[in-house]
Amino acid sequence: MDNDNEQCANDEFIPETLEERLWGLTEIFPQSIVDKACYVGKITKRHCKIALHYGRTYGWMIGSSAAILFIPLITHRELQKKC
């Protein structure tokens, strides 16, 4: 009998996606808070994109410069060790 009650409870449960849960939260808060949260999210996304762009650019510059400067030195030392 107890197992039947659990079965009914499981049948009534409809899983929600994260998007549905977040949309449900927007109905709880005032519109001004929702608008500010959206604004903060957009600004954060934009700054993350900018940081990623500059990180890739500077990473490429530093990595290629290091390769150009240090690979000849390393190969020169290896050639001197062999002689």
LOVOVO-52588 format. One record per residue: residue in one letter; x, y, z of N, C-alpha, C in turn. Coordinates in steps of 0.001 Angstrom, whole numbers, plus 500000, padded with zeros to 6 digits. Layout:
BEGIN
@residu->a&neast->X&nnorth->Y&nup->Z&caeast->X&canorth->Y&caup->Z&ceast->X&cnorth->Y&cup->Z
...
END
This chain:
BEGIN
@residu->m&neast->500822&nnorth->498814&nup->500000&caeast->500000&canorth->500000&caup->500000&ceast->500878&cnorth->501267&cup->500000
@residu->d&neast->501925&nnorth->501272&nup->500812&caeast->502813&canorth->502424&caup->500897&ceast->503537&cnorth->502627&cup->499567
@residu->n&neast->503846&nnorth->501531&nup->498906&caeast->504528&canorth->501606&caup->497621&ceast->503649&cnorth->502282&cup->496573
@residu->d&neast->502319&nnorth->502081&nup->496655&caeast->501395&canorth->502722&caup->495720&ceast->501402&cnorth->504239&cup->495900
@residu->n&neast->501485&nnorth->504702&nup->497146&caeast->501535&canorth->506144&caup->497406&ceast->502806&cnorth->506763&cup->496832
@residu->e&neast->503926&nnorth->506050&nup->496958&caeast->505182&canorth->506543&caup->496401&ceast->505103&cnorth->506604&cup->494886
@residu->q&neast->504448&nnorth->505616&nup->494276&caeast->504311&canorth->505584&caup->492826&ceast->503501&cnorth->506790&cup->492345
@residu->c&neast->502430&nnorth->507130&nup->493051&caeast->501618&canorth->508291&caup->492681&ceast->502415&cnorth->509583&cup->492826
@residu->a&neast->503199&nnorth->509682&nup->493872&caeast->504006&canorth->510878&caup->494094&ceast->505039&cnorth->511033&cup->492984
@residu->n&neast->505628&nnorth->509927&nup->492540&caeast->506616&canorth->509984&caup->491469&ceast->505966&cnorth->510345&cup->490135
@residu->d&neast->504732&nnorth->509892&nup->489900&caeast->504039&canorth->510207&caup->488660&ceast->503686&cnorth->511688&cup->488574
@residu->e&neast->503421&nnorth->512330&nup->489711&caeast->503037&canorth->513732&caup->489724&ceast->504229&cnorth->514669&cup->489562
@residu->f&neast->505425&nnorth->514184&nup->489821&caeast->506629&canorth->515014&caup->489738&ceast->507030&cnorth->515168&cup->488277
@residu->i&neast->507073&nnorth->516405&nup->487820&caeast->507507&canorth->516699&caup->486457&ceast->508828&cnorth->517448&cup->486563
@residu->p&neast->509907&nnorth->516882&nup->486046&caeast->511206&canorth->517560&caup->486177&ceast->511218&cnorth->518864&cup->485378
@residu->e&neast->511812&nnorth->519873&nup->485984&caeast->511924&canorth->521184&caup->485348&ceast->513360&cnorth->521398&cup->484895
@residu->t&neast->513511&nnorth->522127&nup->483829&caeast->514849&canorth->522496&caup->483393&ceast->515316&cnorth->523695&cup->484210
@residu->l&neast->516594&nnorth->523974&nup->484133&caeast->517153&canorth->525126&caup->484843&ceast->516519&cnorth->526419&cup->484334
@residu->e&neast->516290&nnorth->526470&nup->483034&caeast->515679&canorth->527670&caup->482454&ceast->514283&cnorth->527910&cup->483020
@residu->e&neast->513500&nnorth->526850&nup->483163&caeast->512159&canorth->526984&caup->483723&ceast->512199&cnorth->527436&cup->485178
@residu->r&neast->513148&nnorth->526933&nup->485925&caeast->513268&canorth->527332&caup->487330&ceast->513673&cnorth->528803&cup->487452
@residu->l&neast->514632&nnorth->529237&nup->486619&caeast->515056&canorth->530640&caup->486659&ceast->513927&cnorth->531561&cup->486210
@residu->w&neast->513165&nnorth->531139&nup->485210&caeast->512039&canorth->531952&caup->484763&ceast->510999&cnorth->532065&cup->485873
@residu->g&neast->510806&nnorth->530995&nup->486634&caeast->509886&canorth->531035&caup->487765&ceast->510349&cnorth->532001&cup->488839
@residu->l&neast->511652&nnorth->532128&nup->489017&caeast->512171&canorth->533083&caup->489997&ceast->511910&cnorth->534523&cup->489581
@residu->t&neast->511863&nnorth->534769&nup->488276&caeast->511617&canorth->536148&caup->487831&ceast->510224&cnorth->536612&cup->488220
@residu->e&neast->509313&nnorth->535686&nup->488401&caeast->507961&canorth->536066&caup->488803&ceast->507892&cnorth->536447&cup->490282
@residu->i&neast->508859&nnorth->536018&nup->491062&caeast->508870&canorth->536301&caup->492495&ceast->509411&cnorth->537701&cup->492779
@residu->f&neast->510480&nnorth->538083&nup->492069&caeast->511158&canorth->539343&caup->492347&ceast->510508&cnorth->540492&cup->491578
@residu->p&neast->510668&nnorth->541716&nup->492094&caeast->510163&canorth->542885&caup->491366&ceast->510906&cnorth->543067&cup->490036
@residu->q&neast->510256&nnorth->543716&nup->489100&caeast->510832&canorth->543886&caup->487765&ceast->512148&cnorth->544657&cup->487798
@residu->s&neast->512294&nnorth->545602&nup->488725&caeast->513538&canorth->546380&caup->488787&ceast->514730&cnorth->545486&cup->489137
@residu->i&neast->514534&nnorth->544536&nup->490022&caeast->515618&canorth->543622&caup->490391&ceast->515948&cnorth->542694&cup->489228
@residu->v&neast->514929&nnorth->542222&nup->488541&caeast->515143&canorth->541354&caup->487381&ceast->515914&cnorth->542100&cup->486300
@residu->d&neast->515547&nnorth->543349&nup->486051&caeast->516232&canorth->544158&caup->485047&ceast->517699&cnorth->544380&cup->485417
@residu->k&neast->517953&nnorth->544666&nup->486689&caeast->519333&canorth->544878&caup->487127&ceast->520146&cnorth->543590&cup->487026
@residu->a&neast->519548&nnorth->542457&nup->487356&caeast->520248&canorth->541181&caup->487245&ceast->520573&cnorth->540864&cup->485793
@residu->c&neast->519642&nnorth->541163&nup->484883&caeast->519910&canorth->540965&caup->483449&ceast->521041&cnorth->541870&cup->482980
@residu->y&neast->521030&nnorth->543101&nup->483449&caeast->522083&canorth->544048&caup->483079&ceast->523448&cnorth->543561&cup->483564
@residu->v&neast->523505&nnorth->543112&nup->484814&caeast->524766&canorth->542599&caup->485365&ceast->525230&cnorth->541374&cup->484581
@residu->g&neast->524299&nnorth->540508&nup->484207&caeast->524655&canorth->539329&caup->483420&ceast->525217&cnorth->539693&cup->482058
@residu->k&neast->524601&nnorth->540683&nup->481394&caeast->525086&canorth->541113&caup->480082&ceast->526469&cnorth->541746&cup->480177
@residu->i&neast->526669&nnorth->542581&nup->481197&caeast->527973&canorth->543229&caup->481387&ceast->529049&cnorth->542172&cup->481687
@residu->t&neast->528706&nnorth->541210&nup->482524&caeast->529659&canorth->540151&caup->482864&ceast->530034&cnorth->539346&cup->481628
@residu->k&neast->529052&nnorth->539006&nup->480825&caeast->529318&canorth->538250&caup->479594&ceast->530220&cnorth->539040&cup->478659
@residu->r&neast->529927&nnorth->540342&nup->478505&caeast->530738&canorth->541174&caup->477619&ceast->532177&cnorth->541260&cup->478110
@residu->h&neast->532365&nnorth->541460&nup->479413&caeast->533720&canorth->541572&caup->479943&ceast->534474&cnorth->540242&cup->479863
@residu->c&neast->533781&nnorth->539146&nup->480023&caeast->534438&canorth->537840&caup->479868&ceast->534914&cnorth->537636&cup->478439
@residu->k&neast->534100&nnorth->538054&nup->477465&caeast->534511&canorth->537951&caup->476065&ceast->535733&cnorth->538816&cup->475789
@residu->i&neast->535724&nnorth->540030&nup->476335&caeast->536857&canorth->540931&caup->476136&ceast->538118&cnorth->540349&cup->476773
@residu->a&neast->537976&nnorth->539840&nup->477998&caeast->539139&canorth->539263&caup->478687&ceast->539676&cnorth->538057&cup->477928
@residu->l&neast->538797&nnorth->537238&nup->477391&caeast->539232&canorth->536077&caup->476615&ceast->539958&cnorth->536511&cup->475354
@residu->h&neast->539429&nnorth->537530&nup->474696&caeast->540059&canorth->538031&caup->473479&ceast->541472&cnorth->538538&cup->473767
@residu->y&neast->541600&nnorth->539403&nup->474781&caeast->542921&canorth->539941&caup->475105&ceast->543848&cnorth->538860&cup->475653
@residu->g&neast->543313&nnorth->537920&nup->476403&caeast->544137&canorth->536824&caup->476911&ceast->544723&cnorth->535988&cup->475787
@residu->r&neast->543884&nnorth->535681&nup->474793&caeast->544391&canorth->534913&caup->473646&ceast->545432&cnorth->535713&cup->472873
@residu->t&neast->545157&nnorth->537001&nup->472665&caeast->546080&canorth->537834&caup->471896&ceast->547430&cnorth->537942&cup->472595
@residu->y&neast->547397&nnorth->538286&nup->473874&caeast->548659&canorth->538434&caup->474603&ceast->549350&cnorth->537090&cup->474815
@residu->g&neast->548587&nnorth->536048&nup->474995&caeast->549191&canorth->534714&caup->475102&ceast->549925&cnorth->534325&cup->473827
@residu->w&neast->549309&nnorth->534622&nup->472689&caeast->549960&canorth->534336&caup->471411&ceast->551224&cnorth->535184&cup->471243
@residu->m&neast->551142&nnorth->536465&nup->471600&caeast->552308&canorth->537337&caup->471473&ceast->553456&cnorth->536866&cup->472355
@residu->i&neast->553163&nnorth->536524&nup->473591&caeast->554215&canorth->536088&caup->474521&ceast->554778&cnorth->534738&cup->474093
@residu->g&neast->553895&nnorth->533821&nup->473713&caeast->554362&canorth->532498&caup->473311&ceast->555203&cnorth->532520&cup->472057
@residu->s&neast->554769&nnorth->533267&nup->471054&caeast->555545&canorth->533319&caup->469812&ceast->556860&cnorth->534071&cup->470021
@residu->s&neast->556837&nnorth->535125&nup->470829&caeast->558082&canorth->535852&caup->471109&ceast->559069&cnorth->534965&cup->471854
@residu->a&neast->558573&nnorth->534209&nup->472816&caeast->559449&canorth->533309&caup->473559&ceast->560043&cnorth->532250&cup->472636
@residu->a&neast->559229&nnorth->531735&nup->471722&caeast->559747&canorth->530730&caup->470792&ceast->560813&cnorth->531322&cup->469894
@residu->i&neast->560571&nnorth->532514&nup->469389&caeast->561538&canorth->533153&caup->468491&ceast->562833&cnorth->533476&cup->469228
@residu->l&neast->562733&nnorth->533878&nup->470497&caeast->563928&canorth->534276&caup->471235&ceast->564698&cnorth->533099&cup->471824
@residu->f&neast->564010&nnorth->532121&nup->472356&caeast->564692&canorth->531097&caup->473145&ceast->564979&cnorth->529800&cup->472393
@residu->i&neast->564245&nnorth->529462&nup->471376&caeast->564528&canorth->528209&caup->470657&ceast->565913&cnorth->528236&cup->470007
@residu->p&neast->566323&nnorth->529349&nup->469377&caeast->567698&canorth->529363&caup->468847&ceast->568758&cnorth->529204&cup->469939
@residu->l&neast->568534&nnorth->529792&nup->471109&caeast->569499&canorth->529638&caup->472202&ceast->569581&cnorth->528193&cup->472670
@residu->i&neast->568452&nnorth->527560&nup->472792&caeast->568429&canorth->526171&caup->473261&ceast->569096&cnorth->525253&cup->472246
@residu->t&neast->568796&nnorth->525442&nup->470972&caeast->569422&canorth->524585&caup->469955&ceast->570925&cnorth->524839&cup->469880
@residu->h&neast->571341&nnorth->526069&nup->470062&caeast->572771&canorth->526382&caup->470046&ceast->573487&cnorth->525673&cup->471205
@residu->r&neast->572898&nnorth->525683&nup->472392&caeast->573502&canorth->524988&caup->473533&ceast->573576&cnorth->523482&cup->473292
@residu->e&neast->572527&nnorth->522920&nup->472715&caeast->572519&canorth->521483&caup->472450&ceast->573578&cnorth->521109&cup->471438
@residu->l&neast->573766&nnorth->521953&nup->470439&caeast->574801&canorth->521682&caup->469441&ceast->576202&cnorth->521790&cup->470055
@residu->q&neast->576405&nnorth->522727&nup->470999&caeast->577702&canorth->522854&caup->471653&ceast->577975&cnorth->521666&cup->472573
@residu->k&neast->576952&nnorth->521111&nup->473203&caeast->577138&canorth->519953&caup->474075&ceast->577554&cnorth->518731&cup->473267
@residu->k&neast->577051&nnorth->518584&nup->472063&caeast->577364&canorth->517428&caup->471229&ceast->578776&cnorth->517507&cup->470672
@residu->c&neast->579315&nnorth->518702&nup->470486&caeast->580654&canorth->518847&caup->469901&ceast->581717&cnorth->518664&cup->470917
END
